[in-house]
């Protein structure tokens, strides 16, 4: 009893356990639309700390999910009972998800929206989730052009996060537990409106205080919005990348982390993202290896499973490695197709960078893109194993 009292006194004196001493995050997004091919029961929960179910959407200012999600949520509750270490979060939004700007517009709309999410995920589906992940792509500008956006979205995103924090904390007090609040935030410097700056969409320092952590989307840096065929997730800035220098310095993994740090987000609030998919371009330039060339359209490279089983085994696809970007790519000279992707080597390097930089952990988009051996997940998790 005396030892217990001494321990409690130390906890009070020292305050909350610092993030640096908390369990490292090894996270995964899991798309509910893939559940038929990749059931919830097959999720390698023993290798993960956090699972983000994607996605809930917004209709008429309220949270909604697909009809089949009810079965998924029940399966998640069972998975959590079997793996108590696993934290599950409902991710709301995603690319092409509308409704955020209206839902976050004023105090009443925010309260109504958040209340609907809390009622659905923590009352109706109590036991399935430990928190909420906000994936608004993007406040103010940069998202799909057909989705409503307003200049006031930047401030309203912070207010929305604060409302989630308020209601989740109030619920947690009544139930004697803590609920997580996170967000997925972008880094890619070319979006639908052209050159893009995350600080014009998000109050980064304030969000860093409100959120438990930020899933930094350190991918999608080479997309259909790019001016040339380029890497999806280069680790470092490449000097001959033709992107303007003021964009290029941030359009890589190391630069993106530095940018968020410079804008007030602590390292231990950042979780580094890695892609389990590739991006391709149909190049029109004459470069033999396809990199940094003009292009006529994109090419659907698919996820790692597809790249490993189909492209890497086809001799038409020449394999390359960039010593600065620290990433592989493929080029099909016959069809003039360039593909940027990540493998276990490059993902391991990014995870090691996250570990050495003092980041909170790593996550991927998305779990079902891995091979049956979980080789990408293993590479991602290895630096954070204890």
SULVENUR-V617373 format. One record per residue. N is the residue number from 0. RES is the residue in three letters. NEAR is the number of other ideal C-beta (glycine too) atoms within 12 Angstrom. Layout:
BEGIN
[[N	RES	NEAR] [N	RES	NEAR]]
END
This chain:
BEGIN
[[0	UNK	7] [1	UNK	8] [2	UNK	9] [3	UNK	10] [4	UNK	11] [5	UNK	12] [6	UNK	13] [7	UNK	13] [8	UNK	12] [9	UNK	13] [10	UNK	13] [11	UNK	11] [12	UNK	10] [13	UNK	12] [14	UNK	9] [15	UNK	13] [16	UNK	12] [17	UNK	14] [18	UNK	25] [19	UNK	17] [20	UNK	13] [21	UNK	22] [22	UNK	21] [23	UNK	31] [24	UNK	41] [25	UNK	40] [26	UNK	49] [27	UNK	45] [28	UNK	42] [29	UNK	45] [30	UNK	34] [31	UNK	36] [32	UNK	21] [33	UNK	28] [34	UNK	27] [35	UNK	15] [36	UNK	16] [37	UNK	26] [38	UNK	20] [39	UNK	35] [40	UNK	19] [41	UNK	19] [42	UNK	37] [43	UNK	31] [44	UNK	30] [45	UNK	18] [46	UNK	30] [47	UNK	37] [48	UNK	35] [49	UNK	43] [50	UNK	45] [51	UNK	46] [52	UNK	46] [53	UNK	40] [54	UNK	37] [55	UNK	40] [56	UNK	34] [57	UNK	36] [58	UNK	19] [59	UNK	15] [60	UNK	27] [61	UNK	25] [62	UNK	37] [63	UNK	25] [64	UNK	31] [65	UNK	21] [66	UNK	10] [67	UNK	17] [68	UNK	31] [69	UNK	19] [70	UNK	21] [71	UNK	36] [72	UNK	32] [73	UNK	22] [74	UNK	30] [75	UNK	37] [76	UNK	27] [77	UNK	21] [78	UNK	31] [79	UNK	29] [80	UNK	16] [81	UNK	16] [82	UNK	23] [83	UNK	13] [84	UNK	20] [85	UNK	34] [86	UNK	38] [87	UNK	44] [88	UNK	47] [89	UNK	45] [90	UNK	43] [91	UNK	44] [92	UNK	42] [93	UNK	34] [94	UNK	30] [95	UNK	20] [96	UNK	30] [97	UNK	25] [98	UNK	33] [99	UNK	42] [100	UNK	35] [101	UNK	27] [102	UNK	43] [103	UNK	39] [104	UNK	27] [105	UNK	20] [106	UNK	17] [107	UNK	16] [108	UNK	25] [109	UNK	34] [110	UNK	25] [111	UNK	25] [112	UNK	41] [113	UNK	39] [114	UNK	26] [115	UNK	32] [116	UNK	43] [117	UNK	37] [118	UNK	18] [119	UNK	28] [120	UNK	40] [121	UNK	35] [122	UNK	19] [123	UNK	21] [124	UNK	29] [125	UNK	21] [126	UNK	21] [127	UNK	34] [128	UNK	44] [129	UNK	36] [130	UNK	39] [131	UNK	44] [132	UNK	47] [133	UNK	52] [134	UNK	38] [135	UNK	48] [136	UNK	40] [137	UNK	42] [138	UNK	42] [139	UNK	33] [140	UNK	28] [141	UNK	35] [142	UNK	33] [143	UNK	23] [144	UNK	16] [145	UNK	11] [146	UNK	28] [147	UNK	23] [148	UNK	32] [149	UNK	23] [150	UNK	14] [151	UNK	21] [152	UNK	31] [153	UNK	31] [154	UNK	25] [155	UNK	32] [156	UNK	40] [157	UNK	30] [158	UNK	31] [159	UNK	47] [160	UNK	39] [161	UNK	27] [162	UNK	33] [163	UNK	45] [164	UNK	32] [165	UNK	23] [166	UNK	31] [167	UNK	37] [168	UNK	24] [169	UNK	19] [170	UNK	29] [171	UNK	21] [172	UNK	13] [173	UNK	14] [174	UNK	17] [175	UNK	8] [176	UNK	18] [177	UNK	18] [178	UNK	34] [179	UNK	38] [180	UNK	39] [181	UNK	44] [182	UNK	47] [183	UNK	43] [184	UNK	44] [185	UNK	45] [186	UNK	47] [187	UNK	46] [188	UNK	38] [189	UNK	30] [190	UNK	33] [191	UNK	26] [192	UNK	19] [193	UNK	18] [194	UNK	23] [195	UNK	33] [196	UNK	28] [197	UNK	41] [198	UNK	27] [199	UNK	25] [200	UNK	37] [201	UNK	43] [202	UNK	31] [203	UNK	36] [204	UNK	20] [205	UNK	25] [206	UNK	42] [207	UNK	31] [208	UNK	20] [209	UNK	32] [210	UNK	40] [211	UNK	39] [212	UNK	43] [213	UNK	50] [214	UNK	48] [215	UNK	50] [216	UNK	41] [217	UNK	49] [218	UNK	43] [219	UNK	40] [220	UNK	42] [221	UNK	44] [222	UNK	36] [223	UNK	26] [224	UNK	30] [225	UNK	39] [226	UNK	25] [227	UNK	30] [228	UNK	39] [229	UNK	45] [230	UNK	48] [231	UNK	45] [232	UNK	47] [233	UNK	47] [234	UNK	39] [235	UNK	31] [236	UNK	29] [237	UNK	31] [238	UNK	17] [239	UNK	17] [240	UNK	32] [241	UNK	23] [242	UNK	32] [243	UNK	15] [244	UNK	16] [245	UNK	14] [246	UNK	30] [247	UNK	32] [248	UNK	23] [249	UNK	36] [250	UNK	46] [251	UNK	38] [252	UNK	47] [253	UNK	33] [254	UNK	34] [255	UNK	45] [256	UNK	37] [257	UNK	25] [258	UNK	33] [259	UNK	38] [260	UNK	25] [261	UNK	19] [262	UNK	28] [263	UNK	20] [264	UNK	37] [265	UNK	27] [266	UNK	29] [267	UNK	26] [268	UNK	38] [269	UNK	44] [270	UNK	51] [271	UNK	48] [272	UNK	47] [273	UNK	50] [274	UNK	44] [275	UNK	43] [276	UNK	37] [277	UNK	41] [278	UNK	37] [279	UNK	37] [280	UNK	41] [281	UNK	25] [282	UNK	33] [283	UNK	17] [284	UNK	23] [285	UNK	12] [286	UNK	22] [287	UNK	15] [288	UNK	26] [289	UNK	37] [290	UNK	36] [291	UNK	32] [292	UNK	26] [293	UNK	22] [294	UNK	29] [295	UNK	18] [296	UNK	16] [297	UNK	24] [298	UNK	30] [299	UNK	19] [300	UNK	37] [301	UNK	24] [302	UNK	32] [303	UNK	41] [304	UNK	29] [305	UNK	26] [306	UNK	36] [307	UNK	31] [308	UNK	15] [309	UNK	21] [310	UNK	34] [311	UNK	26] [312	UNK	13] [313	UNK	19] [314	UNK	12] [315	UNK	18] [316	UNK	30] [317	UNK	24] [318	UNK	25] [319	UNK	25] [320	UNK	23] [321	UNK	30] [322	UNK	15] [323	UNK	21] [324	UNK	36] [325	UNK	29] [326	UNK	41] [327	UNK	37] [328	UNK	43] [329	UNK	41] [330	UNK	34] [331	UNK	29] [332	UNK	19] [333	UNK	12] [334	UNK	21] [335	UNK	27] [336	UNK	34] [337	UNK	45] [338	UNK	48] [339	UNK	44] [340	UNK	44] [341	UNK	49] [342	UNK	36] [343	UNK	27] [344	UNK	22] [345	UNK	37] [346	UNK	43] [347	UNK	28] [348	UNK	35] [349	UNK	46] [350	UNK	41] [351	UNK	26] [352	UNK	33] [353	UNK	41] [354	UNK	29] [355	UNK	16] [356	UNK	29] [357	UNK	22] [358	UNK	41] [359	UNK	39] [360	UNK	44] [361	UNK	49] [362	UNK	49] [363	UNK	50] [364	UNK	43] [365	UNK	38] [366	UNK	43] [367	UNK	35] [368	UNK	38] [369	UNK	41] [370	UNK	24] [371	UNK	16] [372	UNK	15] [373	UNK	31] [374	UNK	25] [375	UNK	42] [376	UNK	38] [377	UNK	25] [378	UNK	32] [379	UNK	49] [380	UNK	36] [381	UNK	26] [382	UNK	26] [383	UNK	33] [384	UNK	19] [385	UNK	13]]
END
